[in-house]
Amino acid sequence: MKIAVVIPCYKVRSHVLQVLEAIPDTVERVYAVDDCCPDHSGDFIESHCQDPRVRVLRNPVNLGVGGAVISGYREALKDDMDIIVKVDGDGQMDPRLIPYFARPITRGRADYTKGNRFYRHESLRGMPKVRLIGNALLSFLTKLSCGYWSLMDPTNGYTAIHAQVLRELPLDKLETRYFFETDMLFRLNTVRAVVRDIPMDALYADEVSGLNVRKILPEFARKHLSRLARRYAYNYWLRDFNIGSLYSLMGSLLVVAGGLFGLGHWLSSVIQQTPATSGTVMLASLPILVGTQLLIAFLHHDISSTPQDPLHPQLTPHPVSP
């Protein structure tokens, strides 16, 4: 299969040449995307890189890392590439791992692979504690909103995807900035693509993250909630109606009914200063307990419904890119 690499380039002049030099010979094309970089990364690469595989793309305006990757994706599809790997240009991702990211796809075991810096304990020693805790929390939120329960490190941008699966995704609707990787997982789940983690080490150099945690935290929470609601509605009510639909519906109704009943009687007992009877307490707690068990059963059903059969072997080759 023909492998292409997309490298978003924004303020990466100090590392990008080393990244380009380390790309394996098995890669056929390299798309370095100058995302309206103030350092003119595209000109710098063209002046200093002699690798004939490297092609510089330029975005007229800054589109963010997601927008830069999408630009590279579109060119790779036009050039009829089979597997497209995304590698950052800041030196945090070892290009020598590209064959390991492509291997599960070439062997028909996955449609999309992504890096996981949490797989080995030794690889976490260089990770700042703030990033470690933040990634753990984001991983749980992503499991809920995207439905890939076996994955960790959702913000890891070292990825590979089969071109046939990429053509099934609405590239014009993907998030273009920091939520890009998570939105990719959400879109992949809607088409039932198989995603696998690839163990990798965390590398940190002298780069400075432009991520403002306080600023993006409310935005991330809102977007995760939106994806969770859309995935639930699509998978359990629009595309299919199954036992998980009943578990979630009955469980939610029982928990809400028991909670409202108990709250109402608790307020009444406080106002009237009379303790609630044991029967009233049981009538409030029993629906909550049963409803909680049903919601746990729904969660188990959702985990067991994670896609297992790769999508791309089932797709008809598309000779014309979108």
N, C-alpha and C positions, 0 to 999 in steps of 0.2 A: 504494500500500500504506500501511496505517496504521502509523506509527512511534511506538513508546513508548520512554521513557528511564527506566532504573532508576538511582537514585543512593543508594548506601549511605552513611548519615550517622552518623559516630561521631567526636566531637570535631572538627567541621569548621565551627564557627560563624563563624570568621574568613574563610572562603572560599565557603561554600555559596551565599550570596545572589548573588555575582558569577557563579557557575556557572549558577544558575537563570536569571539575566537574559540570559545569552549563548546559551541554547538556541534554535535556529532555529524559525521559525514552521511549518516543515514537520512538526514533532513534534506529535502529537495528545495524548499523555498523558505525564505525568512522575510517577514514583513515588519519593518521597523516603522512604527507609526508616530510621527512627530505631531503631538496633540497641541498644536499652536504653542510650542515651547518657547519661553522667552530667551532660552539659551541657544535656540536654533539647533536642536539636537539632530534634525534631519541633515542640515548642511554639514555638521560635524561628522556624522557617520559617512556621508558620501565622500568627504575629504580624506578620511583616515581608514576606511574599511575597503579592502580590495576583494572581498569575498563576492564572487559573481552571483551567489544565491541570494544575497541581501538586496532587497528593494525597499526604498524609502517611500512611505505614504505620508501625506500632509493633510491635516484637518485645518480648514480655514479659521475655525474658532475652537476654543477649548471645549471638548465634550466630556471630559472626565475619563477615568480609566476604562469604564465600561464602553463609552463612546469610541475610544481609541481601539479597543479590542473588537468591537462590532465592525469598524472600518476594515480591520485586518481580516475578520471573518468573511466579509463580503468579497474581498479580493481573492481570498483562498478558494471560495466557492466558484468564482469566475474562472479561476485557473484549474478547476477540477481536481483539487486536492482531496485526499481520502480522510486523513486525520489531521486535525488542527490543534496544536499545542500552544498554550499561552504561557509566556515566561516574562517576568518583570525585568526591567533593565537596570535595576538598582543593585544587583549583585546578591540579593537574598535567596535566589533560586539557582541551584546548580544545574546548568544545562546538560550535564552528563547523565541526568536522571530521565531525560526525554524518552529513551527507549523503554524504560520501566513504566512510564505513564501510557505509552502507546500499546504496550504488549497485551493487556487485558482486552483492548478493543480489537486488535488484529486477530486475537484468538477467539473472538466472539463471546467473551465473557462479560463485557460491559459496553455501554454506549458512551459513557462519560467517566473520566477519572479525575480525581482531585487530590492534592497533597494533604497529609495529616501529620502535623508536628507533635501530636499527642501520643502517637503509637508507641514510641520508645521513651522510657523514663530518662535515658541519658540525653536525649535531644532537647529536653526541657530546661537543662541547666543554664543555658544562655538566654532563656526567655524572661523578660522582665515580669515581675509578679502581677503588675497591673494588666498586662496583656494576657497572662495566664488565666487570671480570674475572669476577665472580660470575655475571652474566647470560650471558657467553660459555660458561662451564662448564655452567650450567643448560640452555642451549640445546642443547648436545650430548647431555646426559643425556635431555632431553625428546625429541629426535629418535629416540633408541634406544627409549625406553619408550612413546612415543605413535605413532611411525611417520610423522610429518609432517616429512620431511627437508628441505623447502625453507623451513621457518619458522625465525625467530629471535625473540629476546626473549620467551620463553614466559611470563614472569611479568607481562607487560603486561596490565593489566586493562581497557583500552579495547577493548571487544568489541561485536559485533552478531551476532544470530542470527535465523534465520527461525523463526517460531512452530511451523510444522509439524515442523521438525527438533527443536526443543526438546521437543515432545511425545513424541518417540521416546526421549528420555533419561530414566533413572531419577532424578528430582530428589531423591528421598528417600535415595539412596545416594551423592550427590555429597559430596566433601569440603567442609567449611563454613568452613575458615580459610585459611591461607596457601597450601595446596596446591590450592586451588579451581581456578585457571586451568589448571594442568597436568592435573588430573583431568578437566576439561571436554574437553581435547584427547584424552585417552585414551578417554573415552566417545564422542566424536564419531568417532574412528577405528573403534570397534566397529560403528557403524552406517554406515560408509563415507561420511561427510559430507566435502564439499570445504571446505577452510579456506584463506583467503588473508590475506597480510599487507598492512597499510595503512601506508605511511610516515608518520611523525609525528616531531615534535621533542620532546626531553626537556625538561620544565619542572620546575624545583625552586624552591620558595619557602622559607618558614620552618618547614615541617612537620618533625616528628621521627618517624622510622620506629620502629615497635614490634617490628621483626624482629630477634631475637637470633640471629646467624649461628651461633654455637657451639651453641646449643640446638637449632636446627632442622636443622642439617647432617646429623646421623645419621638424623633422622626422614625428611628428603627422600631420602637415599640408600636407605633401606629401602623407601620408597613407590615410588621409581623402579624399583627392582629387582622389586618386586611387580607393577607394571604391565607391565614388560618380559616377565616370565614369563607373565603372563595373556594379553597380546597375542600372544605367540609360540604358546602352546598353542591359543588360540582360532582364530587366522588360519591356522596351518599344520598343525593336527592335528584340531581339532574341526569348524570350518566348512569347511575344505578340506584336501586333501592334494595338493601340487604339487611342482614341481621344487625349489622353495625348501626344502620339507620334507626332501627327499633330500640337498640340499647341506648343510644344517645338521646332519643326523643323521650322515652319513658323515664330514663334516669334523670334527665333535666327537669321533667315535670314533677317527679316525686320529690326531688331535692328542693325545688322552689316551693311546692305546696307545703311540704313539711316545715320548711323554714318560715314561711309566712304564717302558717297556723301557730307554730311555736312562738314567733315574735308577737303575734296578736294577743295570745293568752298571757305571755310574760308581761306585756304592757298593761293588760287588764289587771293582772294580779298586783302589779306595782301601784297602779292608781287606786285600786280598792283595798290594797294592803292585806290581801288574802293569798296564801300560798296555793299554787296550782296542785291539783290532785295528781296522783301517780298515773291515773288513766290518761289525763291530759298530756303528761310528759311522754308517755308511751306513744300516744297518737301523733305527737310531733316528731319524736325521734325515729320511729319505725320507718316512715317514708324516706327520711334522710338516709338511714342506713341502707335500705334496699336500693334507693336511687344511687348512692355512692358505689355500691357493688355493681350496678348496671353500667355506670360510667367507667369503672375499672375494666369491665368486660369489653366495653367499646374501645378503650385504649388498647387492650390486648388484640382486639380484632384489627385495629388500625396498624399496629406494629406488624402483625402477620400478613398484612396486605401490601407491604413494601414490594415494589416491582422486582422480580427475580429473573424473568426471561428477557434477554437483550432485544432491543427493538430493531436495530439496524439490519440484522439478517432477514427480517420480514418485509423490509421496505423495498420498493421497486427503484432501481437506479434512476436518478433525475439528471438528464443530460444538460438541462439549462438551469442555471442558478437564478434565484429570485432577484 
